[in-house]
Amino acid sequence: MTHRTGLLERLPDRKGLDRIWSVLPEARLVGGSVRDLLAGVPVHDLDLATPEPPEAVQQRLENAGVRVIPTGLSHGTVTALLDGVPYEITTLRRDEETDGRHAVVVWTQDWTEDAARRDFTINAMSLDRHDRLHDYFGGQGDLKSRQVRFVGDASRRIAEDALRALRFFRFEARYGNGNPDRAARKAVSKQLKLIGTLSAERVASELFRILSGPRLAKTIAAMEAVGLLQVILPDPDPAALNRLLNCGAPENPLLRLFALCHESSRELPGRLKLSNADAARIDVWASDNPILSPHMSDDDLRRLRAEQDLDQSLERSWLHQARLVGKPDSTWDGFRSRLQALSQPHFPLSGKDALAHGVLPGPGMGQWLKKGRDWWMMQGCLPDRAQCLAYLVAHP
């Protein structure tokens, strides 16, 4: 189905797009940009497809004075930079071979063939420079009825790239109607064995997008119902995640992941190949140290601020609230407000002070400073430099 839409008028700035069309008049907007224009939500990336081979695309753009980056020539993709804005342009393709992870593609001039290799009908539409929508698989109707469906046979689409099993639930959460397509659910359940062929990094990237998305509790429940959640995560506990969500905790995907797998959280870094920073964060949450309580005194709160990064303490407070209360709680809200209102305490002594008092560098200096800091902590992190020195002089 092809018709004029008026969608291009929704773009706040189309100068760059018009310049590309002046060089590549057969190119069309494709994928997410068309979907989101139709949905009336902000469009972040303007991706295009074209029948011309990538080398010809690059040459024509460069001849027109456009800076081009060959970001993926082997996959048919170049990126045009116009006023600092990237436009990804990909040659029409069809799959020759697939193994569930990667596809061997060849170029084509057939727009229907290119659309047929895309994942969902709502992502298979294209928009030309005359503002005409090309919709080969009913994507516009599906978007209007909030139905996320695979293009063609769902099981075959997943067999081509198993990551589409996760992508289905991500798109269902954002564009679906809350009742996931039956054929898609059946296909995901049938192709679970292919999930093991995916790299941990790809799974983690898609999972974090799901954990950052809307309707998370329903999405996780749907993934669990088809067996997908249990394949990608160690001992998931959706009820624990729901308790965190019920508390109104910040939309932190790593924190949500930890709550979802709290009993086996230390397996997550290896299982999903997480960054060192994320692994360290999980280790802090799993250690449960220093101990938190919503009834801590101001002295205890200052000690907590001195021992642990503020953000980590706040994150841990949400995990505690989820585990102990599982719903909004004014006591824990008050705890976080008090903690944030405190100034960051800093132990006022340094090695220079030790030297000035005759303490030589080495283990003795470390012991001297530790003794002073331990006393300072016991006093609620309140003593100043002079008081700390006076204590150490009186207690050599």
N, C-alpha and C positions, 0 to 999 in steps of 0.2 A: 504494500500500500504506500502511495506517495502523494503528499499534498503539502501546500504551503502552510506555514505555522505561525509566523511572526515571532519565532523564538529568538532570532538574532537580535531583535530589538531589546531583548532583556539583558544583553551583555553591556556592562558599563563602559567598556572600551574595546572596540573591535578593529582599531587601526592596524595592529600587527597581523590580525587574522586576514584583513582585506589585502594587506601587502603579500602575504603568502598566496592568497587566491589569485592575485595578479600574475604570479609566477607559475602556480600549479592550479589552474582553474578546475581541474577534475577532482581535486582533493575534497574531502568531506570531514566535518567533525564527526567523531565516533565515540562509542562507549559511554563512560561516566559523564562526560560533558553534556551529551545529548540527553541522557537520562535525567540529570539534575536540572537542566534547563526546563524540561517538561514537568519535573516535580516542583519547580519553583523554589529550589534551594540554592545556596551559593555554589557557584562553579569555581573550583580551585585550579584545575588544569584543563587547558584546551588541547586535546589530542586529536590528531588527524590521521586519516588513511588516504592512500592514493594508488592508482593503478601503475604508476611509473616505478621502475626498479630503483633501489636506493642510491646507486651510483649516479643515475640520471637526476634524481631529486637533489642530491648534494651539488652536482655541477650546475644545475639551473639556478638554484638559490644563490650559490657563490657568484655566478655570473651577474646576478641582480644586486650584488653588494651585501647579501645577507650572510652573517656569520653562521657557520654550520659546524656542529660537533658530531662526528661519526660515533654516536653512543652505542650503536649495536648493529653495524652493517650486516653481520652474519644473520641477524634476525630481521633485517629489513628496516631498521630504525635509524633515523638521524634526528638531531635536535637543532632547530633553528632558534637563534637568539635575537630578539628584536626589542630594543630598549630595555635589555636586561631580563626580559620575560622569555622563558623557554617554551617552545612549541614542539612537542614530539610528533614526528611524522613517520608513519610506518607503511611500507608497501603491502598491498593486499596479499594475503597468504592462504594456503590450504595445507593441512597436515598430511604428510606422506607416511610418517611412522610416529608412534607414540609408545611410551613405556610406563606411563603413570607418573613420570617425573619431568621428562623433557620430550619435546616434539621435533621431528625433522620436518621442516617446512619448505615449500617451494612457492615462488611468486605466482600470482594469478591476476587477471584483469576482471575477474568476476566478483562483483560485490556480494552476491548471494553466497558464494563459496566462503568468502572471508567472514561474513556474518554467521555462517553455519558452524564455524569453529569456535565461536565465543561461548562463554559459559551460560548466561541467562538471557532470556528474551529481552529484559529491560536494558541489557548491556549490548544488544545486537543491532541497535538502530544507528542511523547515520543522518547527517544534515548537510546539505550542499550549500553552495554560495548563493543560490537563489532562494534560500529559506525553505527548501522542500525537504520534508521528512521522508526517509526511506525505512520502512518497517516491514521486514520479511517474515517475522515470526510472531506478530501480535504483541510486541513489547509495550506499545502505548496503552493498549487495553489492559494488559497485566499491571502496568504501573498505576493506572487509574483505579483498578479494583484491588490494588495492593496484594498482588499475587506474584511470588517469585517462583519461576519455573525454569528448568534447564531448557536450552535449545535442543530440540530433538529428543533422542533417547537419553534419559538421565544417567543410567548406568554406564553408557558409552562415554558420556562427557567426563564422568569421574575416572573411568579407566584411562582416559587421555591425560588427565592430571588429577591425582588423588587429592591435591590441596583444595580442589573445588568442593569437596565434602565439607570442609570448614567454612569456605567462602559462602556456601549456601546459607548456613546459619547466620553468618554475619549480615548478609544482605536481607535475609528474612527478618532479622531484628529491626533493620532500618527501613525497609521498604515493604515488608509483608504485612499481613492482616492478623497475625497471631495464630493462624492455623496453617502450619507448614504444609506445602504441597505433598500429597500422599506418595506420588510416584518418586519424588525426590527423596523422601524419607526411606522408602523401600530400597532405593538404589544405594543410598549411603550405607544402610545396614548390610547390604549385599557385598559392598566393596571395602569393608573395614580392613581386610588383610592388606590392601594397597597402602594404607596409611603408614605402615612400617617402612615403606620404600622412600618416604619423604625425608629430607634433611631436617634435623632438629631446629635449625635456624628458621626454615620456612614455616614450620609448624608454630614455633614461638611467635613469629611476627604476626601470623594470622590470629593466633590465640589472644595476643595482647590487643588486637583491634576489636575482637569480640568482647573482651573484658572492659574495653573503653566505651562500648556501644550502649544503645538503649535497650530496654526490656531484657536486662541481663538475666534475671531470675528465670523467666520463661525460656530464654534461649538455652541456658544451661540445662534446664529440665528436658528440653526437646533433644539436646545432644545426648543426654544420659539415656533417654528412652530408646534411641537407636543404637546405643552401645559405643558411640564415638568418643564420649567424654572419658570412658574407662580405658580406651585405647591410647589416648594421648597423655593422660595424667596418672600419676601414682595415687591410688586410694582417694579419689575425689570425694568431698563431702559437701554437696550442694546446700544442705541445711545450715552448715557453718557459714557459708558465703551469704546466704539469705539473712542470717542474723547480723552480719556486718552491713549489708545493704539496708536493713530495717533501721539501723542506728543512724543512717544518714551520713556515713563516713565519706570523706573526699573521694572523687572518682580517680583513684590511683590503681591502675591495672595490676601492678606488682603486688600491692597490698591485697587486692581481691584474689589474686592467684594464691597468695600465701594462705588466706582464710579458706579457700577452696580445698587446699591440700595441706592443712595445718599439721596433720599427724605425720606426714611424709615430706614435709617442706624441705628437708635437707637433701632430698633426692632431686629437687627441681633444677638446681644449677647444672648438674650433669645431664639430666634427662633432656633439658631444653637448650643446653649450651648457652646459658645466660652469661652476661658480662660479669667481670670481676666485681664491678660496683653493685650490681644487682645481687650477686651471690653474697657479698658482704652485708647487704641490707637484710637479706633473709636470715643470715647467721645471727644478726643482732636481734631480730624479732623472735627467732627460735630459742635464744638463750634465756629470755625472760629476766634479764639482769641489766640495771638495778631493778629491784622490786618496785612496782607501782601500786599506789592506792589513791583513790579519789579524796581521801581524808588526810593526806600528807600535810604536815605543818609547813610553814614558810621556810623554815630552816631546811627541812627535807627537800623542798622544791629547789632551793638554791643548790643544795648538794647534787640533786639530780641534774640541774643545768650545768654544773661544773663537770660532772662525770660523762654526760651524754649529749650528743647533738640534739638541739631542740626539735628538729623535724622528726628524728627517730623516736624521741620520747612521745611526741604527739601521735605518731603512727601507732606506736605500741599501745597508747591509751585507747585508741579505737578498737584494736584487737582485744584488749581487756574488756572493754564495754560490750563488744559483740559476744564474747565468751560468757561473761558473767550476767549480763542483763538482756542483750539481744534486742534492744529497742531504744528509742530516744530516752535520755536520762539527764536531768538537770545537774545531778551531782558530778557526773563526768564532764559535762559542759563547763561547770564551774572550775573543775580541776584544770582543764585546758586554758581557760581564761586567766586563771591565777599564774599558771606556768608561763604563759606568753607575756604577761605583764611584768615579770621580773627582769631586771637587767642581768646581762650575762656576767657571772662572777669570774674573776681572774685572780689566781694566786699571785700575790704582789711581790714575791721574792724571786731572784734569779741567781745564776752562777756568780754574777758580779758581786752580789751581796755576800755570798759565801766567801769569796776571795777577800773581800773587805774585812771580813771577820776572821781571817786567818785559816780558813778551810781550804786545803789544797785540792786541786783537780784529782778526780779519781773516785773510787767507790765511796770514800768518806764524804765527798761533796754531795753525791746522790742521796746518801743516807741522811745528811743534814737537811737537805731540801725536802725530802720525803717526810721527815719528822715534823718539819714546819707545816707542810701541806696537810698532813693528817690532823694536826691540831686545828688548823684553819678550817678544815672541813667539819670537825667536831663542833666548832663554834658557829656553824651555819654559814660559813664562807663570808663572815662579816668583818673579822679583824683586818686592819690596814697594815701597811708595810712596817710601821714602827711597832705596832703591837706584836706582829709575828717575830720581829727581831728581838723584842724584849722577852718573849717566851723562850726563844732558843738560847738567849744569853742566860736566862734563869734556869734552863734545863739542858745543860751541856751534855 
